[in-house]
Amino acid sequence: AIEAVRTAPRPRIVRGDLVDELPALASEAPGDATLVVFHTAVLTYLPLARREEFAALVRELPGHWISNEHHTVLPWLDAPAPDDEHLLTLALDERAVAFTAPHGQSLHWFAPPAAPAA
Ligand SMILES: C[S@@+](CC[C@H](N)C(=O)[O-])C[C@H]1O[C@@H](n2cnc3c(N)ncnc32)[C@H](O)[C@@H]1O
């Protein structure tokens, strides 16, 4: 993992609240790129109203939304509850697709992953 990071471009880190920062950051994406908003184990720290605000923002963006959160964090998703309460639910554009362990230890697809629509 360390070798992979050494050769990867240095990520840009922006300080701030994710709901406040997202619109301006997303608008910086090049027009010919596919914007992907990804978060894991983050929205659980926001109150529900703020999570809903975030969801409304992401829905308005082009591209795709990949969330990896506990199933109670985005309660409007049509997602099964895992047997193991520690597992997170991976969702693509609000469609639950897999259970994951919180630090990437496991990934259990509900069905073979399909390619996202362009
Ligand atoms: C459990 S950590 C997960 C970090 C990383 N995604 C991971 O899986 O290793 C939660 C992170 O969410 C960040 N966070 C919580 N509330 C936030 C907010 N309103 N805006 C931006 N980041 C927030 C915290 O600073 C922390 O880095």
The ligand as an SDF file (V2000), in Angstrom:
LIG
                    3D

 27 29  0  0  0  0  0  0  0  0999 V2000
  -14.3780    7.6460   10.7060 C   0  0  0  0  0  0  0  0  0  0  0  0
  -13.4640    8.8900    9.8260 S   0  0  0  0  0  0  0  0  0  0  0  0
  -13.4500    8.1670    8.2230 C   0  0  0  0  0  0  0  0  0  0  0  0
  -12.2890    8.6690    7.4520 C   0  0  0  0  0  0  0  0  0  0  0  0
  -12.0430    7.9510    6.1290 C   0  0  0  0  0  0  0  0  0  0  0  0
  -13.1930    8.1450    5.2320 N   0  0  0  0  0  0  0  0  0  0  0  0
  -11.7820    6.4970    6.3520 C   0  0  0  0  0  0  0  0  0  0  0  0
  -12.6340    5.6580    6.0850 O   0  0  0  0  0  0  0  0  0  0  0  0
  -10.6830    6.1950    6.8180 O   0  0  0  0  0  0  0  0  0  0  0  0
  -14.6530   10.2010    9.6860 C   0  0  0  0  0  0  0  0  0  0  0  0
  -14.0800   11.4530    9.0220 C   0  0  0  0  0  0  0  0  0  0  0  0
  -15.1690   12.3250    8.7250 O   0  0  0  0  0  0  0  0  0  0  0  0
  -14.7250   13.6470    8.9000 C   0  0  0  0  0  0  0  0  0  0  0  0
  -15.8970   14.5100    9.0490 N   0  0  0  0  0  0  0  0  0  0  0  0
  -16.8750   14.4300    9.9740 C   0  0  0  0  0  0  0  0  0  0  0  0
  -17.7980   15.3950    9.7900 N   0  0  0  0  0  0  0  0  0  0  0  0
  -17.3890   16.1160    8.7010 C   0  0  0  0  0  0  0  0  0  0  0  0
  -17.9110   17.2490    8.0200 C   0  0  0  0  0  0  0  0  0  0  0  0
  -19.0550   17.8560    8.4250 N   0  0  0  0  0  0  0  0  0  0  0  0
  -17.2400   17.7190    6.9450 N   0  0  0  0  0  0  0  0  0  0  0  0
  -16.0920   17.1010    6.5360 C   0  0  0  0  0  0  0  0  0  0  0  0
  -15.5470   16.0230    7.1400 N   0  0  0  0  0  0  0  0  0  0  0  0
  -16.1930   15.5390    8.2230 C   0  0  0  0  0  0  0  0  0  0  0  0
  -13.8470   13.5630   10.1260 C   0  0  0  0  0  0  0  0  0  0  0  0
  -12.9740   14.6530   10.1630 O   0  0  0  0  0  0  0  0  0  0  0  0
  -13.1150   12.2350    9.8910 C   0  0  0  0  0  0  0  0  0  0  0  0
  -11.9190   12.4720    9.1640 O   0  0  0  0  0  0  0  0  0  0  0  0
  1  2  1  0
  2  3  1  0
  2 10  1  0
  3  4  1  0
  4  5  1  0
  5  6  1  0
  5  7  1  0
  7  8  2  0
  7  9  1  0
 10 11  1  0
 11 12  1  0
 11 26  1  0
 12 13  1  0
 13 14  1  0
 13 24  1  0
 14 15  1  0
 14 23  1  0
 15 16  2  0
 16 17  1  0
 17 18  1  0
 17 23  2  0
 18 19  1  0
 18 20  2  0
 20 21  1  0
 21 22  2  0
 22 23  1  0
 24 25  1  0
 24 26  1  0
 26 27  1  0
M  CHG  2   2   1   9  -1
M  END
$$$$
